[in-house]
């Protein structure tokens, strides 16, 4: 991979990390906001109905799940930036073969070629 291609991927990963940090911040604020009561426009913090409480809990759990996924993606992006610094970017960690550029364009922080990623998913 050329220096220009590596620099383009570095910039793409940095931009993606910057955007995801904003998403993570927003999701964290959303997940930690008070449920029921004032959040739903009521003057009391007690939900009016048990279904409201269930909906609030579901929304909070869903948001926390999204937050966990975004944080994991941020870790993968950080690892990809480290691989660029070490000169290991674009090489599959499973078979040590170059990862096709089309795959890197689709998932710039990937650590595996398609075949090794498939094997990883099947074994998990």
C-alpha positions as CSV (number, residue, x, y, z in Angstrom):
1,X,0.0,0.0,0.0
2,X,1.4,3.4,-0.9
3,X,2.0,6.2,1.5
4,X,-0.8,8.3,-0.1
5,X,-3.3,5.4,0.4
6,X,-2.2,4.9,4.0
7,X,-2.5,8.7,4.7
8,X,-6.0,8.6,3.1
9,X,-7.0,5.7,5.4
10,X,-5.5,7.5,8.4
11,X,-7.6,10.6,7.6
12,X,-10.7,8.5,7.0
13,X,-10.3,6.7,10.3
14,X,-9.6,10.0,12.2
15,X,-12.7,11.5,10.7
16,X,-14.8,8.5,11.6
17,X,-13.4,8.5,15.2
18,X,-14.3,12.1,15.6
19,X,-17.8,11.6,14.4
20,X,-18.3,8.5,16.6
21,X,-17.1,10.3,19.6
22,X,-19.9,12.8,19.1
23,X,-22.4,10.0,18.7
24,X,-21.1,8.3,21.9
25,X,-21.4,11.5,23.8
26,X,-25.0,12.0,22.6
27,X,-25.9,8.3,23.4
28,X,-24.3,8.6,26.9
29,X,-26.4,11.7,27.6
30,X,-29.5,10.0,26.3
31,X,-28.9,6.8,28.3
32,X,-28.3,8.6,31.5
33,X,-31.2,11.1,31.4
34,X,-33.9,10.6,33.9
35,X,-36.7,8.3,32.8
36,X,-40.3,9.1,33.2
37,X,-41.5,12.2,35.0
38,X,-39.9,15.3,33.7
39,X,-38.4,13.6,30.7
40,X,-41.9,12.7,29.5
41,X,-43.5,16.1,30.4
42,X,-45.0,15.1,33.7
43,X,-44.5,17.1,36.9
44,X,-43.8,14.0,38.9
45,X,-40.8,11.6,38.5
46,X,-43.1,8.6,38.9
47,X,-44.3,7.2,35.6
48,X,-48.1,7.4,35.3
49,X,-48.4,3.8,34.1
50,X,-46.4,0.6,34.3
51,X,-46.2,0.5,30.5
52,X,-44.5,3.9,30.6
53,X,-41.9,2.5,33.0
54,X,-41.4,-0.5,30.7
55,X,-41.0,1.7,27.6
56,X,-38.5,3.9,29.4
57,X,-36.4,0.9,30.5
58,X,-36.5,-0.6,27.0
59,X,-35.3,2.7,25.5
60,X,-32.5,3.0,28.1
61,X,-31.3,-0.6,27.5
62,X,-31.4,-0.1,23.7
63,X,-29.4,3.1,24.0
64,X,-26.9,1.5,26.2
65,X,-26.5,-1.3,23.7
66,X,-25.9,1.2,20.9
67,X,-23.4,3.0,23.2
68,X,-21.5,-0.3,23.8
69,X,-21.4,-1.0,20.0
70,X,-20.1,2.5,19.3
71,X,-17.4,2.3,22.0
72,X,-16.3,-1.1,20.5
73,X,-16.1,0.5,17.1
74,X,-14.0,3.4,18.5
75,X,-11.6,0.8,20.0
76,X,-11.3,-0.9,16.6
77,X,-10.6,2.4,14.9
78,X,-7.9,3.2,17.5
79,X,-6.3,-0.2,16.8
80,X,-6.4,0.4,13.1
81,X,-4.7,3.8,13.5
82,X,-2.0,2.0,15.6
83,X,-1.6,-0.6,12.8
84,X,-1.0,2.2,10.4
85,X,1.7,3.6,12.7
86,X,3.3,0.1,13.0
87,X,3.2,-0.6,9.3
88,X,0.7,-3.5,9.7
89,X,-2.4,-1.9,8.3
90,X,-4.1,-3.7,5.5
91,X,-2.7,-7.1,6.5
92,X,-5.0,-9.8,7.7
93,X,-4.4,-10.9,11.3
94,X,-5.7,-14.4,10.4
95,X,-3.7,-15.3,7.3
96,X,-1.1,-12.5,7.0
97,X,-2.3,-11.8,3.4
98,X,-3.2,-8.3,2.2
99,X,-6.8,-7.3,2.8
100,X,-8.4,-6.3,-0.5
101,X,-8.8,-2.5,-0.9
102,X,-12.5,-2.9,-1.6
103,X,-12.9,-4.4,1.9
104,X,-10.8,-1.7,3.5
105,X,-12.9,0.9,1.7
106,X,-16.1,-0.7,3.1
107,X,-14.7,-1.3,6.6
108,X,-11.5,0.7,7.1
109,X,-10.9,-0.6,10.6
110,X,-11.2,-4.3,9.7
111,X,-8.5,-6.7,10.9
112,X,-9.4,-9.6,8.7
113,X,-9.9,-10.5,5.1
114,X,-13.4,-11.7,4.2
115,X,-12.5,-15.4,4.5
116,X,-10.9,-15.1,7.9
117,X,-13.7,-12.8,9.1
118,X,-16.2,-15.5,8.0
119,X,-14.1,-18.2,10.0
120,X,-14.1,-15.9,13.0
121,X,-17.9,-15.5,12.9
122,X,-18.5,-19.2,12.5
123,X,-16.3,-20.1,15.5
124,X,-17.9,-17.5,17.7
